[in-house]
């Protein structure tokens, strides 16, 4: 009966019912069916989560990311990246990779990156004589690249739900994230010369000008990294300082955002945050039911009956998570799926940090995986191209992401060795 009810609500989700209503309604009916009279524990769990100091970082980092996306920061960042990287093989493509990663790390939403940067980078790539197919594939799949880099909202939320050190997760994501960008850059360099991409020369004056123009924004990622890993600030201390700094820079120093426009930017950012928080509350209720009914333990016993090794479990997990990534946004997936898979993974001796990175890369790939990856439809809207065309354009880049995913999955040290080396707490 429980399975039938879950499938029934899954059908409603596919038909377009809001996810928070699906999750909340399913939790309520499951409680009634299980005859759990007192649901005070659910409210207590929600209150505990809502009052967590870490939770405040989500609206603050989102606010900072939206401010930069709505300002001229994308143009300044692209100009700086072009001055430094364009003369290199595949340099303009690397500019796109790094720019997208930077903005997704702060906004936490790949769709925002595609919308904000796509219109700037697409004509630049075409102007450098990259093919239309290559450019579309690069920008569609790059929209989610920043999910592994600080201060990624996905990492913060995963650490909060899985009860894993967020600082350790930030460090664990650096090497896999860099590996992903490096392999995509190598592919771009290999494709570039075949398409007769024009090469530029290094210009000291151009580099100096780009550095000066972006002088207030360049310190932001370094301040986050040094502040957290140098032990000067916690994640919860860093978020308000970054938000305040970005506000002062974009509104008063660059004056890209007027005080009249500012409330609209805040509204757009908080709509995303509000959606996340509503889903958090509903998902917490569903999670409480799963824990009360010992669903993770029952799933673990069932899987141990049919899966006899850690490797096989990881294979099954990858396939499952890619499908989840196609069907759900990353925040919903973290809230609904993580409480189920963490106990199971622990039963197969999977390191929690390793599991977190594998989880995020899978969902990062799912964003652009046909037929229903979210980035495919956002890019189709942004670039006014048929979604089928984006399916074909994304496949070479998805193949590279898949290679990195397999390396990360079956070589856990890629995610954990830097944490151990730096002894991050």
N, C-alpha and C positions, 0 to 999 in steps of 0.2 A: 504493500500500500504506500509506504514511504517513497519507494522508487517511482511509482506511478505519479505521485504528487509532484515529485521533483521534475519528472519529464513534462508534466502538465504545465508547470511554471516556466520550464525551459522553452516550451512552445510559445508561451506568452512573450518571453524575452525576444524570441526570433521575430515575432509579429510586431515588435516595436514598443512594448510596455517598458516604462522607465525601470532601470535596473534596481534602484532602491526600493521600488514598489514590489518587484519580483522577489528580492531577497527578504524584505520585511514581511510581506504576505506569506511567503513560504515558511519563515520562522514562526509566525503566529499560528498557522494551521498545524505545523508539526508539534508545537507546544500543546495545542488542544488535543491532538490525537494521542500524544504521549501521556495526557492527563497530568501534566506538571502544573499543579495548582498555584504554587507560589513562584512568580517570575520576578520577584524582587531582586534576585541575583543578577538578572539581565541588566536592570537599571543600575545596580551597583557597579557592574563591569563597565557599562557605558560611562558612568561618572568617573571611574578610575582612569579610563582612557582619555576622556575629555580634559581631565585636569593634569595629564602628563605634561611636564615641562617641554618635552621634545616636540609635542604636537604644535606648539606655537611657531616652530620653525617653518612649517608648511606654508601658512599664509604670508609670512615675512619674506621667504625666498621667492615665492610666487609673485608677490608684489614687486620685488626687485627685478625679476625676470621680465615681467610685463612692462615695467617702466623702460627698461633698455630696449625691448622689442618695439615699443611705440615711439621711441626717440630716434635720433639719427645714429645711434650706437652701431646698428648693423652695417651701415655704410662706412663708418670709421674703422670698424673691425675688418671689414672686407678690404678696404684700402690698405690697411697696415699689412694684412696677410698677403695681399698681392705684391706689395713692395718688397716683402721679404722672401716670398716663395715662388712668384710667377716665373722667374728665370730658370727654375729647376724643371727637370722633366716631369710632366704632369702637374706642374705647380699650381695652375688655376683650379684643377680638380682638388688638390690638397687644400687650397684656400676654402673651397666649399665644404670639405670634410671638417676642417677645424672650426669654421664659423658655425656650422650646424651643431657640432658637438658642444660648443661653448653655450649657445643659447638654449639648447635642450636641457643642459645641466641645471640652468637657473630656472627655466619656466616649468620643467618637468612634463611638458606636453609637446610631443613631436608635431602635432598639428599646428601649434603656434609657430614652430620653427619653419615648417613648410610654407605657411601663409606669409610670415614676416620676411623670410629670407629668399623664398623661391622666386619672387618677382625681381629681386636684385641679382641673384646668381644665375638664373636661367639665361637671360640675354648675354651675360658675361661669358658663360661657357660656349654658347652658340657663336658669339663674336670671336672667340679664340679657335673657332672651327672644330670644336668637338661636335660629334654627331648629335642629332636630336634625341635618338634612342639612348645614347650614353648619358646625356645630360639629364633626361627624365629619370632614368634608373638611379643615377647617382643622388639626385636631390630627394627622390622618394624614399630611398633606403637610409639616407643620411639623417633624416628627420629624427630618428631615435638614437643616434650615436652617443649622445651625452648622458644617457641613463646610468652609465657606470662611473661618471666623474662627479666629484664634489661640486656643489652641494645638492646632488641629485635628490629630488623629492621622492623618487621611487625607492632609493636606498634608505632614506630616512623612515619611510613608511614600512618598508620590509623589516628594518631593524626593530621598529616599535612593535610590530605584530609578532615577529618571530622571537623577540626578546634577545636580540644579538647586538653586540656593541656597534653603534653606528660609526664611530671613529674607525674601528677595525674594518667594517664594510667599505668605507671610503677608501682605505688603503688597499684592500683586497681587489677593488675594481680598477685600480690604476693600470696595472700591467695588462690584464685582459683588454681593457679599453684601448690602450696604446697599441697593442698587437693588432686589434681590429682595424684601427686607423692606418697603421703601417702597411698591412696587407692590401687594404683598399687603395692606398696611395701607390703601392707597387703596381697593382693592376691598372690604375689610371695612367701611370707613367708608361706602361707597356702599350696601352691603347693609344696614348697621345701621339707619339711619333707616326704611327700608322695613319693617323687622320690629318697629318700635316699641320699640327698645331703650331702657331707662330710663337717663337720664343722671344722673351724680352731680356734686356740687360739690367743688371743691378744698377740702381741709381742712388747714390748716397743722399742726394738732395731730396729725392722722393721718399726714401726711408725716413729721413730726418723729419720731413713734413708730416708723414703718416704717424710717426711716433709722437710728435707734438700735438697733433689733432686728437689722438686717443690717449693723451697723457693721464687723464683722470680715470679712465676705464681700465687701462692696463694693470694697475695694481690689484684689482678686485680678486681675480682667481688666486694670485699669490698671497694676498692677505688671508683668504680663507684657508689655504693649505698651511701656511706658516703659523697662523693663529691656532688652528686645531692641533696640528702635529707637533708644533713647537711647545705645546702645553700651556700657551698663554691664554687661550680661550676654549671653552667648551662649544659644542655645536649650538646649544641654546643661547650662548653669549654672542656667537658670531652672527646669527641671523638678524637680530635687531640692528647691529652695527652696520652690516652690509645694506640692509633696507634703508637706513637713515642716510648712509653715504651715497647710495645710488639716487635717492630722492634729491639730495642737495646738488649732486653733480648734474643730473638731467634737467632739473627744474630751475636752478638758480645759477649754475656755472655755464652750462651749454645753452640753457634756455630753450631746449628742444620741445619741452612740454610746458604749456602755459598753465597758470593756476586755474584757468577756466576749463581746460581740457583734463586736468588732473583727476577730478572726481570720476570721469568716464573711465579712465585707465584703472582706477581703484575698483570700480564696479565690475569691469570685465575680469580682473584678477580674482575678485572675491566670488564671482559666480562659479569659477572653476573650484575654488577652495570650498565653497558651500556645498557643491555637488559631492566633493570628496568626503566632507564631514557627514553628510546625510548617509552616504553609503557606508561609512565607518560605523555609524550607530546601528544600522540595519544588519550589517555583516557581523557585528559583535553579538547581536542577539542570536543569529544563526550559529555562530561559533560556539556560543554558550550551550546551545542545544546539542551540537555535535559532541562537545566534551561531556555533557551530562549523560548522553546516551552511549558514550565510549565508542563513537564511530571511528576515530583514528585507530584505536586498538583493534577493532574488528577488521578494518581494512588491512592493517599490518598482518594480522593472523592469516587473512585470506591470501595476501600477496606472498607471504612466506611459504604458503602451501604450494604455490605455482612458480614462484621466482626463487631460485636457489643461490643467487650471487648478487653482489653489489653492482657488477657491470651490467647484468641484465636489468636490474632495477633502474639504473641510470638511462638505459636505452628506452625503456618504457616511459620513464619520466620525461625525457626529451620530446618524444612523440606527443605525449599528452599535453605538455606545456606549449608546444608550437600551436596545437589546435586551440588551446585556451587563449593564446595570444591573438589568434585570428578573430575570436568571437567576443572577447572582452577587452575593455581598456585596461591598462596596466594597474591602475589603482584598484579597480574592482577585483582583478585577478589576485592581487596581493592579499586583499582583505578576505576573500572567499576561499582561496585555494591554500594559502600558506599555512593556516592552522591545521589543515588536513595532512599536508605532505611533510611538515617538519617532524612530527612524531614517527612517521613511517620511515623517513630518511635516517633518523637517529637509530631506528631498529636495524638498518643496514649499514651502520657505522659511517655515514656520510658526514663530513665535517660541516657544521652549520654555516661557516663563512663560504666554503666551497659551494654548498647548496644555494646560498643567496646569489652568488654570481651566476651560477648555471641557470637559476630561475630567471634572473633579469635578462640574460642574453637570449634565452628562449623567447621571452615575451618581446624583446627588442626585434627579434627575427619575425615573430608572429605578426607584428604591426604591418609588415610589407609582404606577407605570404598570401598568394592567391588561394581561394577566390575572394575572401572577405576581409583581408587585412585592412585596418582602418586607414593607414597612410595611403593606400592605393586610391581610396575614394576621395580623400582630402586633396591629394595631388591631382586627381582627375578634375576636381572642381577648380583648383588653383591654376592649372596650366591649360584648362579647357581641352583636354584630350580624352579619348575613349578609354575606359578603365582596362579594356583588353590590351590596348597598346602599352599601358603601364605594367601589366602582367609580364609581357615579353621583355620590356626594358629592365625590369627589376631582377630577373632571374640570374644574370651573371653576378650581381652584387650579393644576392641571397646565397649563392653557392659559396662565396668567400666567407660570409658570415657563418654559414654552416660548418665550414672547415675550422674556423676559430671556435665555434661552439663545441665541436668534437674534441679539439685540443684542450679546451678548458675543462670539459666534462671528465676526460680520462687522464688528465695530467693535473691533479688537484694543486700541486705546488705552484702553478701559475697564479693561483688566487691567494695562496696562504704564505708563500715564502717571504714576501715583503713585510707582511704583518709580523712574522716571527723575527725577521732581521731587525726591524725598527722597534720591536717590543712594544707595540701599540696596545694600550689598555682599552 
